[in-house]
Amino acid sequence: MHIAQPTIDIENFYQPKDSTTSKNTKNSSDDFYTSLKPFADKMQIGDFSITKANINQIQHIDKQNTKQQKINETNFNLAGLTIDTDSKTFRAEDIGFDTENLHLPVMNGFYTLELGKIRVSKKSGNIYLSDIHLNPAYPKMEFAHYHPTHKDWFDVTLGEINLSGIDSEAYFSDKILKAKKLTVNDVVLQNFKNQKIEIQHNIMPLIYEGLQKMPLKIDIDSAETNNFTVIYEELAKKGDKLAQILFEGMNGKLSGVTNIVSRPNQYIVLKADGKFMGAGYFTAEWDIPVDSLNDHFRLSAHIHPLDLRELNRIVSPLAPAEVKSGNLNDLKFTTNATSKDAEINMLFLYDDLHINVFKDIKTQQPQKFYTLLANTVIRSNNPNKRGKKPRYADNVTLIRDPYHSTFNYFWQILQPAMIESVGVSQGEQNFLKKTSNFFSKVKNFFTGKKKKDDKKNKDK
């Protein structure tokens, strides 16, 4: 059977999921064959195809938000299909599908998943997607205002995704997506947190937890990503400039990409390289746990020479300080971490390190006394002199701030070890924090700030 140039109209009405609805405990493969059982024990289709279909879709997100799109030139073909509901088997000589410019509202309409091209072929065992964009409904400075729970803003683009060597029989029989190789090219992941907006703080899962909890089981021999960029930005409560963490031009290879636990201490291994802050070349290896019950990952990295003033894009918008001068000559670290805490060992070699301390974030007026004090405390070189033994930061610990992303966690992990490397031990860091909190309380007592804040809270 062949159908040419049909027009298909689809109208969908979004309805929020009812959390009180009982979950279906049946296996999804059982549902598929059980639903067909009343009609036939066995079904066969020789050849069926649809070519150049025109699809008109209307998606009602809510009473005020409706999205409409036209999808032209959609093709579908099916050949040699056999379904046996008794033995629960599915066989097909070929299944093919391709279309262009598909837009799908996701996450309650706050994002649209845009797909430029989609090509699926069972015969070649291949799925190809290109020109992918997870497009937010609002600009980054406005997004959290409109979102009901003030979520962070994301924007993700991908040049192409290619999944090859797909075992379709494994999918239909065991509901496992098995494939030989996954390739992802030209990715830009942007994330923005606006601290000026009061939000309900939710614990941010680590980036790999989505794979662990995915309802679809996957088993891919190897994967690689090329030209991957991550841009994390944050606006401080009292700041007006965006802090930025940048990983640029990353290339990575992964082995054993799966969420099927087959042995204890099973890890996906990622080996990557790229540029940190667009300037310092780095290599890294990340052991990612497969089992959600194994709350442990290991990350090691090597960062090559970098002008430390590049870190001002992170430091100055979030703290009243800047790196005046400094050269990173070599940095190596290894961390063993969980979703709650981390332990890190670091060798940080540098020279000519000097900083400026400001009165506040906005004006950035120099505080001469505190600048002098800070540069007296920190060591300007590591090692202190040529031929001397360098300082190591050994077994430095950190408690994670769980309300930030995985990439922010990486930056959290680096900070105490870097500070210890410049001459301020972790014990001294903890003492300074306690001292700072004490003086803040004394200052608030005499200025009446706490009383004013309490009065404001009562008025609310």
N, C-alpha and C positions, 0 to 999 in steps of 0.2 A: 504494500500500500504506500502511495506517495501523495503527500499534501503539499501543494505549492502556494506560497504567498498568502497564508491565512492572516487574519487580523484577530488578535486575542486581547480582550479587555479584562483587566484584573483590578479589583478594588478591595483594599484591606483596611480593616479598622483595628488599631492597636488597643489591646486591653491589658492593663497591668496584671501581672501574675498574682494569684491569690496564694499567699504563703501558708494559709491554713489548709489548702487542698492537699489531700493525701497523695504521696508520691506513688507512682506506678512501680511496683516491684518486679514486674515481668521483664525478662530479657528482651531487648529491642529486636533481636532476630526472631524470637518466638512471636512477637506481635506481627511482624511482617508476614510470616507464613500462616499464622493463625487467622489473620484477617482475610487471606485468600482462600483458605480451606473450604468455606461454605460454597464457593463458586466452582472450584475444580480441584481435583487432586494433582493434576498436572496441566501446565499451560505451555503452549508453544507458539512462537511468532517467527515467521520466516524472515521477511524484510519489511521494515516500517521506517519511513522518513518524513521529516517536515523541513522544507527549505524556504528561506527568505521570509520567515515569519515576522510580522510587525506586532509588537506587544505594547499596549498602552496600560500603564500601571498608575493607580492613585493610592497613596498611602496616607491614611488619616492618623496622625500621631495624637492629636487632641483636638478640641473644638476650634482652636485658632491656628493650628499648625498642620498644613496639608502639603504633601510633596507629590508632584506629578512628573512622570518621565515617559519618553517613548524609546523603545528598544527596537531597532531595525536590523534586518539581516541576521536573524537567529536561525540556526540550523541544528537539527537533531536527527540521528539515525540509529536504528537498532537492527541487528542481524543475528539470526540463529539463536533466539532466546528460548530457553527451557527452564521452567520452574517446577520443582517437585515438592509439594507441600508435605508429603509423608516423610521423605528423607531429608527435607529442609535443605535442598540444594538449589543453587542458582547458576546457570550456565548461559553464556552469551558469546558468540563469535566476535561481536564488536558492538560497542556503545560509543557514539560520538556526539559531541555537543560543542558548539562555538557561538559566541555572541560578542557584542561590543557595547561599550558605554552603559554599563549596568550600575545603577545607583540604589543602594539599600539603606534605609534609615535604621540605625542601631542605637542601643543604649538610650531608649526612650526618646529618640529623635534629637538628642544633643550632639550626635555625630552622624555623618553619612559615609558609608563605605562605598567608594567609587572604584569601579573596575573598568579599565580601558578595554582589555581583550581577555576572553576566557576561551581556552581550547582544552577539551577533554577527549582522550582516545584510549579505549580499552585495548585495541589491537596493538598500539605502540606502547601501552603502559605508561602514559604520560599525562600530566596536568600542567598547563601553562597559563600563568596570569601575568598581565603587564599593566603599567600605568595605574598603580594602586594608590589610593589616598584615603586615609581615615580623616575626614574633613570635619572639624568642629563647627557647630552652628553659630558660635560667637567668637569675636577676637579674644586674644589671650587676656587682655586687661579687663574684659567685660564678662568672661565666661563664668567665673565663680560667683558673680553677682546674680546671674540668671539661674544658675543650677540650684535646685532645691536644697541640696546638702553642701553647696559651695565646693564642689570637687575641683581638683587641679585640672589645668588645661593641658591637653595633649594634641599633637598634630604629627601624623605619621605618613610618610610617602615611601613607596617602594617602586623601583624601576621594573623589576620582574621577579617572579618566582617560578621555578621549574622543578617539578617532582617527577623523577623518572624511575623506570624499573618497578612499577607498581604491580603488586600481586593482588589482582582483583578477586581471585577465588578466596584468599584469606579474609578479605573484607566481608564478602557475602556469607561465608561460612562461620567465621569466628569474630566478626566485627573488629578486626585489627587492620589498621592501615599500615601495610608493609611495603617498603620501597627500598631501592638501592641507593638513591642519592637525592638530596635536596640542595638546590642552589638559589640563593637570594642575592640580588644585586641592587646597588644604588639605593641605600636606605637612609632616610633622615628622620630620626626620632627626636621630637621636641617636647619638653615638659616644663611647665611654668607653675610655680607656687606663689600665690599672692598673700603674704603674711599680714597685709593691712585689713584683710577681710576675716572677721571672726568666723571660725568654722567649727563644726563638730569633728573633733580629732578622731580619725579612724586609723587603726594600725595598717600600715602599708605592707602588703605581702611582698616577699622577695620575688624577683622577676620570674624565677623558675617554678614557683609554686603553682602557677597557672597550668604548666605542662603536667606537673604531678597530679593535679586534680581534674584534668581534662576527662570528660566522660568517654571520649573516643580513645582507644588504646592505639599507640603508634609504635612502630619499630622500623627505624631508618638506619641503614648501615653507616652512612656518612653524610655530612652536610658541610656546606661552605657558604660564607657570606663575603661579598666583595664591596668595598667602598661604603662602609657603614659609618654614619655620623650620629653622635648623640649630643644634644644641646640641652642642658639642664639650667633653668634660670629661676631666680628667686628674688622677690622684692621684700626687703625688711620692713617691719612695722614703722620704723622711724626714718627709713631711707627713701630716696627718690631715684636711685639708679639700680638697674638689674644686676645682681651677681650672676656669674655664668661659669659653669663647668663644661668644658668642651673636649670631647673625644672625636677626632676627625680622621677620615680616610682609613677606617679600620678594616682589616681583612682577617677572617678567621676560618678555622677548620675544626669541625666537631666529629667525634667518633662515638658510636654507641648511643645514638639519639633515640631514646625510648622512655616510656613511662610504665613499662612492664617490669616488675621486680622479679629477677630470676636468681639473685644471690645476695648475700650480705655485703654491705659496704660497696654497693654498685654505684658508679659515677659516670656521668657524661663528661668527656674531656674536651675542653675548648682551648685551642692555642690561637692566639691573636697577636696582631701588631697594628700600629697606627701612630697617630700624633696626639699627645696630651697638650691641651690648650693651643692646638694648632702649631706647636713649635717643637716640643720635645718628643723625639721618636721613642716608642716603647714597645716591648714585647711582654706578653703575659700568658699565664696558663691558669685555667680555672677548672677545678674539679667540682662538678655540680651533682648533688645527690639525686638518684632516681627515686628512692623510697621517701615518701612524705614523712615517715616515722624517723628517718635519719636526719636530724636537724644539725647538719654539719657541712660546711664547704671549705675548700682550701683555695687560696688565691696567692699567686706569686707574680711579681712583675719586676721589670728592669727598665728604668727611665734613663735615657741618655742625655747629654748636655742640654741645658735649658736656662734661659735668662729668667731668674726668679721673679723679676718684675711682671712677668706674664701672670703670676698668681694674683696680682692686684685686681684682676677681673672677678676673682672670688672674694678676696679679703676685704677690699675697701668698701664695697656696697653693704657689707654685713657687719663690719666692725670699724671703729674709729682708728684705723691704722693703715699703713701701706709699706711695701717693700721699697726702700729707697735705692738699694743696689744689692747685687748678689748673683752668683753664678752656680747653678747646679752642675757639678761635674760628673756625678754618677749617683744613682739611687737604686738600691735593690731592697725588696722586702718580701716577706712571706707572712701570711696570716691564716690562722685556723679560726673559723668563725661559725657562729650559729645565727639564728634570727634574732637573738637577744643580746649577744655579746661577742667580743673578739679578742684574740691575743695576737700580737704582731712583733716580729723581729725585723729590724731595719738597719741598713748601712747607708747613710746620707752624707756624701762628700760634696763640699761646697767651699766657696771663698768669697771674701769681700761682702759679707752680709751686714746690712744696716737697715734699720726701719725708722719710720716716722710715726709718732702717736699724735692723734688729733683730739680736739675738744669734743667733737661730735661727728656723726656720720655725714650730715648734710653740708656743713660749712667747711669741714676739713681744715680748720685753723690749727696750726702746730701747737702742741703742748711741749715746750722746750724741756721742762724738768722731767716729765715722764719719758720723753724721747731719749734724753741722756741716760735716765735710769734703765730703760729697756736695753739700750745698746751697751750698757755696762754689764748687764746680767747675761745677755746672749753672747755666744762665742762667734766671732766674725768668720772663723775658718774651721774646717774639719778635714784633715787634722790641723791642730793649732799651728804647727810648723812642719816644714818639709822634713821627712824622715821620721817624724813622730807617729805613734800608733793612733789611728783614728778612733773616735768614739762610736760605740755601737748602742743601739736601743734594743735591749733584750727583754722579751716577755712583757711588753707593755700591754696593758689591758684597757678595754673600753666597754662601756654599757651603751648599747645602741639606742638612739632616739628613733622609735619605731614609726613615727608619723611622717617619715620622709622616704623617698624612693630608694631603690637599690643602689643607683649611682651616687646618690647623696650619702648612703651608708659607706661606700668605698672612701669617700672624702672624709667622713667621720673617722674611719679606721686609720687613715694616714696622719691626722692632725696630732694626736698625743705623742706618737713616735717621732714625728718631725720636730716637735717642740723639745722633746728630750734630747734629740740629736744636736740641737743648737745650744744645749747646756742647761736646760731647765728640767730636772728629773720629774718623774711622774708624781713622786711624793711632794715635791715643791709645787707642782701644778695643782694638786688637790688642796694643799695648804692655801695657795693664793686664791683658789675659788672660795674656800671657806672664809678667808679674810675679807674678800670682796663682798661676800654676802653679809658678813657682820657689819662692815662699814656702811653698806647700803641701808641696813636696818637702823643703824644709829642716825644716819642722815635723814631717813624718812621720819624717825621719831621727832627730831628737832624741827624739821620743816613742816611736819603735819601732813605729809603726802599720803600716808596710810589712812589717816582719818578722812581726808578728802575722798580717797578711793572708796572707803567704806560707805561714806555718805552717798556717793554716786550709785553704788550697788543697791543701797536701800531705796533710793529714788526710783530705780528701775523696777 
